[in-house]
Amino acid sequence: MSRPAIAHIRLDAFRHNYQVAKQSHGGKALAVIKANAYGHGAVQCAKAIEKEADGFAVAAIEEALQLREAGINAPILLLEGFFEAAELPLIVAKNLWIVIHHVWQIEILLMTKLEKPVQVWLKMDSGMHRVGLSPAEYATVYARLSAHENIAKIVLMSHFSDADNLNSHHTQQQMAVFKSATVGLDSEVSLANSAAILGWQQAASDWSRPGIMLYGTSPLNVNQAHLIKVDLTKAEAKNALRPVMQLTSRIISIRKIAKGASIGYGSIFTAERDTTVGVVACGYADGYPRSATTGTPIAVDGKMTRLIGRVSMDMLFVDLTDLPAAAIGSQVEFWGDQVSANAVAESAGTIAYELFCNVKRVQFQYSDTSNLK
Ligand SMILES: *Cc1c(COP(=O)(O)O)cnc(C)c1O
Protein backbone atom coordinates (compact mmCIF):
# COMPACT_ATOMS: atom_id res chain seq x y z
CA MET A 1 0.00 0.00 0.00
CA SER A 2 1.23 3.47 -0.77
CA ARG A 3 1.39 6.33 1.69
CA PRO A 4 -2.20 7.10 2.68
CA ALA A 5 -2.05 10.91 2.72
CA ILE A 6 -4.77 12.02 0.29
CA ALA A 7 -6.37 15.28 -0.82
CA HIS A 8 -9.87 14.35 -1.98
CA ILE A 9 -11.11 17.09 -4.32
CA ARG A 10 -14.87 17.09 -4.81
CA LEU A 11 -15.49 18.86 -8.10
CA ASP A 12 -19.27 18.75 -7.71
CA ALA A 13 -18.86 20.87 -4.56
CA PHE A 14 -16.67 23.29 -6.52
CA ARG A 15 -19.35 23.61 -9.19
CA HIS A 16 -22.02 24.10 -6.53
CA ASN A 17 -19.98 26.84 -4.82
CA TYR A 18 -19.50 28.65 -8.12
CA GLN A 19 -23.27 28.75 -8.56
CA VAL A 20 -23.71 30.00 -4.99
CA ALA A 21 -21.16 32.77 -5.58
CA LYS A 22 -22.65 33.81 -8.88
CA GLN A 23 -26.25 33.81 -7.69
CA SER A 24 -25.44 35.48 -4.41
CA HIS A 25 -23.70 38.39 -6.15
CA GLY A 26 -25.70 38.54 -9.37
CA GLY A 27 -24.17 39.35 -12.75
CA LYS A 28 -21.15 37.53 -14.10
CA ALA A 29 -18.50 35.75 -12.04
CA LEU A 30 -14.81 35.23 -12.79
CA ALA A 31 -13.73 32.08 -10.98
CA VAL A 32 -10.38 32.88 -9.37
CA ILE A 33 -8.20 29.81 -9.83
CA LYS A 34 -4.74 31.34 -9.41
CA ALA A 35 -2.05 29.41 -7.53
CA ASN A 36 -3.23 26.11 -9.00
CA ALA A 37 -6.79 26.84 -7.85
CA TYR A 38 -5.63 27.56 -4.30
CA GLY A 39 -3.86 24.21 -4.30
CA HIS A 40 -6.87 22.24 -5.60
CA GLY A 41 -5.71 21.73 -9.21
CA ALA A 42 -6.46 24.51 -11.71
CA VAL A 43 -7.13 22.38 -14.78
CA GLN A 44 -9.47 20.00 -12.98
CA CYS A 45 -11.37 22.86 -11.33
CA ALA A 46 -11.65 24.84 -14.57
CA LYS A 47 -12.89 21.79 -16.47
CA ALA A 48 -15.48 21.14 -13.78
CA ILE A 49 -17.19 24.49 -14.40
CA GLU A 50 -16.23 24.99 -18.03
CA LYS A 51 -19.86 25.05 -19.15
CA GLU A 52 -21.14 27.54 -16.59
CA ALA A 53 -18.13 29.76 -15.92
CA ASP A 54 -18.22 33.32 -17.29
CA GLY A 55 -14.43 33.32 -17.09
CA PHE A 56 -11.39 32.58 -14.97
CA ALA A 57 -8.72 34.64 -13.24
CA VAL A 58 -5.10 33.69 -12.62
CA ALA A 59 -1.95 35.52 -11.54
CA ALA A 60 0.48 34.71 -14.33
CA ILE A 61 0.55 33.89 -18.02
CA GLU A 62 2.02 30.44 -17.29
CA GLU A 63 -1.14 29.59 -15.38
CA ALA A 64 -3.32 30.86 -18.23
CA LEU A 65 -1.38 28.89 -20.85
CA GLN A 66 -1.79 25.72 -18.84
CA LEU A 67 -5.56 26.25 -18.98
CA ARG A 68 -5.54 27.01 -22.71
CA GLU A 69 -3.45 23.87 -23.36
CA ALA A 70 -6.06 21.87 -21.44
CA GLY A 71 -8.67 23.17 -23.87
CA ILE A 72 -10.26 25.91 -21.75
CA ASN A 73 -11.60 28.52 -24.17
CA ALA A 74 -13.42 30.76 -21.70
CA PRO A 75 -12.07 34.25 -20.97
CA ILE A 76 -9.03 34.28 -18.67
CA LEU A 77 -7.97 37.41 -16.82
CA LEU A 78 -4.34 37.92 -15.74
CA LEU A 79 -4.76 39.58 -12.35
CA GLU A 80 -1.42 41.38 -12.49
CA GLY A 81 -1.46 41.81 -16.26
CA PHE A 82 1.92 41.40 -17.89
CA PHE A 83 5.33 41.66 -16.22
CA GLU A 84 7.28 42.42 -19.39
CA ALA A 85 6.55 43.43 -22.99
CA ALA A 86 7.58 40.00 -24.30
CA GLU A 87 4.31 38.51 -22.96
CA LEU A 88 2.07 40.71 -25.12
CA PRO A 89 2.09 38.70 -28.38
CA LEU A 90 1.09 35.56 -26.48
CA ILE A 91 -1.55 37.45 -24.52
CA VAL A 92 -3.11 38.53 -27.79
CA ALA A 93 -2.69 35.16 -29.50
CA LYS A 94 -4.24 33.28 -26.57
CA ASN A 95 -7.02 35.81 -26.17
CA LEU A 96 -6.25 36.71 -22.56
CA TRP A 97 -7.57 39.70 -20.66
CA ILE A 98 -5.14 41.80 -18.66
CA VAL A 99 -5.29 43.90 -15.53
CA ILE A 100 -3.47 47.20 -15.90
CA HIS A 101 -2.40 48.42 -12.49
CA HIS A 102 0.50 50.82 -13.18
CA VAL A 103 1.55 53.49 -15.64
CA TRP A 104 4.64 51.55 -16.73
CA GLN A 105 2.33 48.89 -18.17
CA ILE A 106 0.38 51.51 -20.09
CA GLU A 107 3.50 52.94 -21.70
CA ILE A 108 4.49 49.48 -22.93
CA LEU A 109 0.98 48.52 -23.98
CA LEU A 110 0.45 51.62 -26.10
CA MET A 111 3.93 51.48 -27.65
CA THR A 112 3.68 47.90 -28.84
CA LYS A 113 2.19 46.91 -32.17
CA LEU A 114 -0.52 44.33 -31.44
CA GLU A 115 -2.20 41.93 -33.89
CA LYS A 116 -5.56 42.52 -32.20
CA PRO A 117 -6.82 44.89 -29.51
CA VAL A 118 -6.74 43.49 -25.98
CA GLN A 119 -9.36 43.67 -23.22
CA VAL A 120 -8.14 45.64 -20.21
CA TRP A 121 -9.32 45.58 -16.60
CA LEU A 122 -8.18 48.96 -15.34
CA LYS A 123 -7.38 48.68 -11.66
CA MET A 124 -7.82 51.56 -9.27
CA ASP A 125 -6.14 51.83 -5.90
CA SER A 126 -9.24 52.90 -3.99
CA GLY A 127 -7.57 52.49 -0.60
CA MET A 128 -5.77 49.16 -0.32
CA HIS A 129 -2.51 50.84 -1.39
CA ARG A 130 -1.01 47.74 -2.97
CA VAL A 131 -1.40 48.16 -6.73
CA GLY A 132 -3.65 50.25 -8.94
CA LEU A 133 -3.85 53.69 -10.48
CA SER A 134 -4.65 56.57 -8.18
CA PRO A 135 -8.24 57.84 -8.22
CA ALA A 136 -6.91 61.22 -9.38
CA GLU A 137 -5.30 59.89 -12.58
CA TYR A 138 -7.91 57.20 -13.28
CA ALA A 139 -10.31 59.03 -15.61
CA THR A 140 -7.46 60.53 -17.64
CA VAL A 141 -5.84 57.15 -18.14
CA TYR A 142 -9.22 55.67 -19.02
CA ALA A 143 -9.72 58.28 -21.71
CA ARG A 144 -6.24 57.69 -23.10
CA LEU A 145 -6.77 53.92 -23.27
CA SER A 146 -10.29 54.16 -24.73
CA ALA A 147 -8.99 56.21 -27.61
CA HIS A 148 -6.21 53.78 -28.50
CA GLU A 149 -6.39 51.09 -31.19
CA ASN A 150 -4.66 48.49 -28.99
CA ILE A 151 -7.48 48.52 -26.45
CA ALA A 152 -10.73 46.63 -26.91
CA LYS A 153 -13.12 46.83 -23.98
CA ILE A 154 -12.18 48.36 -20.60
CA VAL A 155 -13.59 47.01 -17.31
CA LEU A 156 -13.29 49.26 -14.26
CA MET A 157 -11.98 47.37 -11.26
CA SER A 158 -10.75 47.72 -7.72
CA HIS A 159 -9.94 45.38 -4.83
CA PHE A 160 -10.86 45.56 -1.12
CA SER A 161 -8.36 45.32 1.72
CA ASP A 162 -10.78 44.75 4.60
CA ALA A 163 -13.94 43.21 3.19
CA ASP A 164 -13.57 40.23 5.54
CA ASN A 165 -13.93 42.59 8.49
CA LEU A 166 -17.61 43.47 8.69
CA ASN A 167 -16.96 46.05 11.38
CA SER A 168 -14.51 48.07 9.34
CA HIS A 169 -15.58 51.20 7.47
CA HIS A 170 -12.78 50.72 4.99
CA THR A 171 -14.88 48.85 2.43
CA GLN A 172 -17.49 51.61 2.29
CA GLN A 173 -14.75 54.21 2.00
CA GLN A 174 -13.18 52.32 -0.89
CA MET A 175 -16.56 52.07 -2.63
CA ALA A 176 -17.10 55.80 -2.25
CA VAL A 177 -13.64 56.62 -3.62
CA PHE A 178 -14.20 54.27 -6.56
CA LYS A 179 -17.62 55.69 -7.30
CA SER A 180 -16.56 59.30 -7.38
CA ALA A 181 -13.46 58.59 -9.49
CA THR A 182 -15.49 56.71 -12.10
CA VAL A 183 -18.38 59.15 -12.55
CA GLY A 184 -19.30 59.31 -16.22
CA LEU A 185 -17.13 56.35 -17.29
CA ASP A 186 -19.37 54.08 -19.30
CA SER A 187 -17.96 50.61 -18.65
CA GLU A 188 -18.62 47.44 -16.70
CA VAL A 189 -17.41 47.32 -13.12
CA SER A 190 -15.79 44.61 -10.98
CA LEU A 191 -15.24 45.02 -7.24
CA ALA A 192 -16.25 42.03 -5.14
CA ASN A 193 -13.99 39.22 -3.93
CA SER A 194 -15.51 36.42 -1.81
CA ALA A 195 -15.68 38.51 1.35
CA ALA A 196 -17.54 41.30 -0.44
CA ILE A 197 -19.89 38.82 -2.14
CA LEU A 198 -20.81 37.40 1.27
CA GLY A 199 -20.66 40.51 3.39
CA TRP A 200 -21.13 43.67 1.32
CA GLN A 201 -24.17 43.62 -0.91
CA GLN A 202 -23.52 47.29 -1.79
CA ALA A 203 -20.33 46.20 -3.57
CA ALA A 204 -22.25 44.17 -6.15
CA SER A 205 -21.52 45.18 -9.75
CA ASP A 206 -21.28 43.61 -13.21
CA TRP A 207 -18.52 41.14 -12.39
CA SER A 208 -17.64 39.36 -9.15
CA ARG A 209 -14.28 37.68 -8.56
CA PRO A 210 -14.88 34.84 -6.09
CA GLY A 211 -11.83 32.86 -4.95
CA ILE A 212 -11.77 31.25 -1.53
CA MET A 213 -15.54 30.71 -1.36
CA LEU A 214 -15.35 28.48 -4.45
CA TYR A 215 -13.31 26.10 -2.32
CA GLY A 216 -16.00 26.05 0.34
CA THR A 217 -14.50 28.40 2.91
CA SER A 218 -15.91 31.72 4.03
CA PRO A 219 -13.31 34.43 4.57
CA LEU A 220 -15.58 36.24 7.01
CA ASN A 221 -14.56 36.08 10.62
CA VAL A 222 -17.46 34.08 12.03
CA ASN A 223 -17.00 35.68 15.43
CA GLN A 224 -18.13 38.99 13.99
CA ALA A 225 -21.39 37.65 12.67
CA HIS A 226 -23.38 38.76 15.73
CA LEU A 227 -22.07 42.32 15.49
CA ILE A 228 -23.61 43.12 12.15
CA LYS A 229 -26.90 42.62 10.44
CA VAL A 230 -25.98 40.04 7.86
CA ASP A 231 -28.33 40.02 4.94
CA LEU A 232 -30.29 36.78 5.15
CA THR A 233 -29.64 35.65 1.61
CA LYS A 234 -25.92 36.24 2.13
CA ALA A 235 -25.96 34.27 5.37
CA GLU A 236 -27.64 31.46 3.51
CA ALA A 237 -25.02 31.64 0.80
CA LYS A 238 -22.28 31.26 3.36
CA ASN A 239 -24.03 28.25 4.88
CA ALA A 240 -24.55 26.77 1.45
CA LEU A 241 -20.83 26.52 0.71
CA ARG A 242 -19.48 22.98 0.55
CA PRO A 243 -15.87 22.08 1.37
CA VAL A 244 -14.08 20.99 -1.80
CA MET A 245 -10.87 19.57 -0.33
CA GLN A 246 -10.89 16.84 2.28
CA LEU A 247 -7.34 16.20 3.47
CA THR A 248 -6.94 12.82 5.13
CA SER A 249 -4.41 10.19 6.07
CA ARG A 250 -4.27 7.17 8.36
CA ILE A 251 -2.91 6.13 11.73
CA ILE A 252 0.32 4.17 11.29
CA SER A 253 1.28 3.64 14.94
CA ILE A 254 -0.35 3.75 18.37
CA ARG A 255 1.42 3.89 21.73
CA LYS A 256 0.46 4.56 25.33
CA ILE A 257 2.48 7.04 27.33
CA ALA A 258 2.29 7.60 31.07
CA LYS A 259 1.23 10.85 32.68
CA GLY A 260 4.26 13.15 32.71
CA ALA A 261 5.91 11.69 29.60
CA SER A 262 6.42 13.87 26.56
CA ILE A 263 6.37 13.20 22.82
CA GLY A 264 7.99 14.38 19.63
CA TYR A 265 10.50 17.06 18.71
CA GLY A 266 11.18 19.56 21.41
CA SER A 267 9.07 17.52 23.84
CA ILE A 268 6.60 20.39 23.71
CA PHE A 269 3.68 18.19 24.76
CA THR A 270 3.72 16.54 28.16
CA ALA A 271 0.86 14.17 28.98
CA GLU A 272 -1.37 15.55 31.74
CA ARG A 273 -2.87 12.05 32.13
CA ASP A 274 -2.04 8.57 30.83
CA THR A 275 -2.45 9.12 27.11
CA THR A 276 -2.99 7.01 24.00
CA VAL A 277 -1.09 8.60 21.16
CA GLY A 278 -1.78 7.98 17.48
CA VAL A 279 0.90 8.71 14.90
CA VAL A 280 -0.48 9.84 11.54
CA ALA A 281 1.25 9.84 8.14
CA CYS A 282 1.08 13.54 7.32
CA GLY A 283 3.40 16.37 8.22
CA TYR A 284 4.43 19.86 7.28
CA ALA A 285 6.03 18.59 4.05
CA ASP A 286 2.50 17.67 3.00
CA GLY A 287 1.19 21.09 3.89
CA TYR A 288 -0.14 20.51 7.38
CA PRO A 289 1.03 23.65 9.23
CA ARG A 290 3.96 23.16 11.60
CA SER A 291 2.66 26.13 13.54
CA ALA A 292 -0.52 24.25 14.53
CA THR A 293 -0.65 24.04 18.29
CA THR A 294 -1.74 21.28 20.68
CA GLY A 295 -5.53 21.32 20.72
CA THR A 296 -6.00 21.96 16.99
CA PRO A 297 -9.16 20.06 15.99
CA ILE A 298 -8.67 16.85 14.03
CA ALA A 299 -11.10 13.96 13.35
CA VAL A 300 -10.37 10.24 13.65
CA ASP A 301 -12.92 7.91 12.04
CA GLY A 302 -15.38 10.79 12.11
CA LYS A 303 -14.87 11.62 15.81
CA MET A 304 -13.35 14.88 16.94
CA THR A 305 -10.13 14.92 18.90
CA ARG A 306 -7.02 17.09 19.02
CA LEU A 307 -3.54 17.42 17.64
CA ILE A 308 -0.81 17.02 20.28
CA GLY A 309 2.90 17.80 20.19
CA ARG A 310 5.04 19.22 17.40
CA VAL A 311 4.10 18.47 13.79
CA SER A 312 7.10 16.88 12.08
CA MET A 313 7.94 16.70 8.39
CA ASP A 314 6.17 13.43 7.64
CA MET A 315 4.15 12.63 10.74
CA LEU A 316 2.02 14.18 13.43
CA PHE A 317 0.38 13.06 16.69
CA VAL A 318 -3.27 12.80 17.69
CA ASP A 319 -4.77 12.19 21.11
CA LEU A 320 -6.66 8.87 21.05
CA THR A 321 -7.20 8.56 24.81
CA ASP A 322 -10.96 9.07 24.50
CA LEU A 323 -11.27 7.15 21.24
CA PRO A 324 -10.72 3.51 22.22
CA ALA A 325 -12.04 2.23 18.90
CA ALA A 326 -9.30 3.98 16.93
CA ALA A 327 -6.80 1.54 15.45
CA ILE A 328 -3.92 1.35 13.05
CA GLY A 329 -5.43 2.25 9.69
CA SER A 330 -8.12 4.53 11.12
CA GLN A 331 -8.82 7.47 8.85
CA VAL A 332 -7.77 10.90 10.08
CA GLU A 333 -9.26 14.09 8.65
CA PHE A 334 -7.15 17.25 8.92
CA TRP A 335 -9.76 19.45 7.26
CA GLY A 336 -12.77 18.92 5.05
CA ASP A 337 -16.12 17.70 6.30
CA GLN A 338 -15.75 17.38 10.07
CA VAL A 339 -12.91 19.81 10.63
CA SER A 340 -13.14 23.29 9.14
CA ALA A 341 -10.02 24.62 7.46
CA ASN A 342 -10.74 27.95 9.16
CA ALA A 343 -10.49 26.33 12.61
CA VAL A 344 -7.15 24.73 11.79
CA ALA A 345 -5.88 27.97 10.29
CA GLU A 346 -6.86 29.95 13.34
CA SER A 347 -5.09 27.49 15.58
CA ALA A 348 -1.97 27.74 13.42
CA GLY A 349 -1.94 31.53 13.17
CA THR A 350 -2.74 31.60 9.48
CA ILE A 351 -5.67 31.58 7.04
CA ALA A 352 -7.34 28.76 5.12
CA TYR A 353 -5.99 30.24 1.85
CA GLU A 354 -2.44 29.43 2.94
CA LEU A 355 -3.33 25.94 4.18
CA PHE A 356 -4.84 25.04 0.81
CA CYS A 357 -2.02 26.53 -1.25
CA ASN A 358 0.56 24.60 0.75
CA VAL A 359 -0.87 21.12 0.16
CA LYS A 360 1.66 19.02 -1.75
CA ARG A 361 3.20 15.54 -1.98
CA VAL A 362 -0.11 13.91 -1.03
CA GLN A 363 -2.10 11.95 -3.60
CA PHE A 364 -4.80 14.05 -5.27
CA GLN A 365 -8.00 12.11 -5.89
CA TYR A 366 -10.73 13.84 -7.88
CA SER A 367 -14.39 12.95 -7.74
CA ASP A 368 -17.45 14.43 -9.38
CA THR A 369 -20.60 12.67 -8.24
CA SER A 370 -22.82 14.54 -10.67
CA ASN A 371 -20.79 13.02 -13.51
CA LEU A 372 -21.39 9.45 -12.35
CA LYS A 373 -23.77 7.80 -14.73
C1 LIG B 1 -7.14 36.60 -5.37
C2 LIG B 1 -8.03 37.69 -5.82
C3 LIG B 1 -9.42 37.57 -5.70
C4 LIG B 1 -10.11 36.43 -4.99
O1 LIG B 1 -10.11 36.71 -3.60
P1 LIG B 1 -10.84 35.76 -2.55
O2 LIG B 1 -10.62 36.45 -1.25
O3 LIG B 1 -10.14 34.45 -2.60
O4 LIG B 1 -12.25 35.67 -2.96
C5 LIG B 1 -10.20 38.57 -6.26
N1 LIG B 1 -9.64 39.65 -6.87
C6 LIG B 1 -8.31 39.80 -6.97
C7 LIG B 1 -7.76 41.01 -7.62
C8 LIG B 1 -7.45 38.84 -6.43
O5 LIG B 1 -6.14 39.01 -6.51
PDBQT file of the ligand as one rigid body, heavy atoms in Angstrom, charges set to zero:
ROOT
HETATM    1  C1  LIG A 401      -7.142  36.601  -5.365  1.00  0.00    +0.000 C 
HETATM    2  C2  LIG A 401      -8.028  37.689  -5.818  1.00  0.00    +0.000 A 
HETATM    3  C3  LIG A 401      -9.423  37.571  -5.704  1.00  0.00    +0.000 A 
HETATM    4  C4  LIG A 401     -10.110  36.434  -4.985  1.00  0.00    +0.000 C 
HETATM    5  O1  LIG A 401     -10.109  36.713  -3.599  1.00  0.00    +0.000 OA
HETATM    6  P1  LIG A 401     -10.842  35.762  -2.548  1.00  0.00    +0.000 P 
HETATM    7  O2  LIG A 401     -10.624  36.449  -1.250  1.00  0.00    +0.000 OA
HETATM    8  O3  LIG A 401     -10.139  34.450  -2.600  1.00  0.00    +0.000 OA
HETATM    9  O4  LIG A 401     -12.249  35.674  -2.962  1.00  0.00    +0.000 OA
HETATM   10  C5  LIG A 401     -10.205  38.575  -6.264  1.00  0.00    +0.000 A 
HETATM   11  N1  LIG A 401      -9.637  39.649  -6.871  1.00  0.00    +0.000 NA
HETATM   12  C6  LIG A 401      -8.309  39.799  -6.966  1.00  0.00    +0.000 A 
HETATM   13  C7  LIG A 401      -7.756  41.009  -7.624  1.00  0.00    +0.000 C 
HETATM   14  C8  LIG A 401      -7.451  38.842  -6.428  1.00  0.00    +0.000 A 
HETATM   15  O5  LIG A 401      -6.137  39.015  -6.507  1.00  0.00    +0.000 OA
ENDROOT
TORSDOF 0
